[in-house]
């Protein structure tokens, strides 16, 4: 196989399952895997199986008492009294059977992606089940039980002493990852998200810049509601290009939540499939320019599992594996297989038809530009010392 990319995947990922009516539905992974295969850009030889992360690996970030409780709760027939204190048994994170095992499998999938890239077995790796960026050291949050992104970064810091650039383009702020490395100047966390004025978790302001020696290494760009493609990509390209130049990472980890799409039921951004081609394209190029190709991607949010997630993550994989896709009809066999199971009409093409223009477009664009200026005021952008 000539492609230097691996997909970390197993149908067992669907065991991370809250209930039928919960918005976080890992069935989206089955649809995505099938769409990649139907386009002919994924074969079995591209796939690496995940593994269950060990307790020692999880404790790089998570409190051992929390890990033990998650294990105990997942093996209990009833909700344990302490569940709420750990962020479990809530509307967002209901308890379910084998919580520990299914959550640790996702973390292990991301660690397998890290190992493959950092050991030079492949240049790029993508774990679509990963991206659970809201979980904290001792508490579940926002559909996330263990934080595979934070564990992966801590793992790279421990075993390779790597300088890690973490780029999060989920519509929700990557709070769990930010707070895990808030005082570490060797981890630059970047989050572009919808403003917390309207959306969970309510954090991610431009003033959240890091602490101590890590000041300036936490970057947040809270975008105005109803931000469209052009403004999103303008901010993204300028932000990421400057930060890579200034920070000079050893490896790039991207969290690729696709809930900034206009169809997403939980958010208020107004982007189309265009950004899900451009986001990985820039990350890919910069990984080769600055990191000898080392690029690890994970999934994240995405709650229109039928119309958005499969297309977005198929575009990511097509970029990562150097099999570019242009706008074209979705494979007939994929549509015939899944349309009977969807209450929504599936899109006919890989890219979206034109959406109505947002009336406040100019105002939103200008507001986002001002936000970017504030966000990078103290950031390592490569412009601090122009004499070098």
Helices and strands as residue ranges (DSSP letters): E 5-8, G 11-15, H 27-38, G 44-46, E 47-48, H 55-58, H 64-74, G 83-86, H 99-118, E 124-127, H 148-160, E 164-168, H 175-180, E 187-194, G 212-214, E 218-223, H 229-247, E 251-255, H 275-290, E 295-298, H 309-320, H 332-338, G 339-341, H 361-375
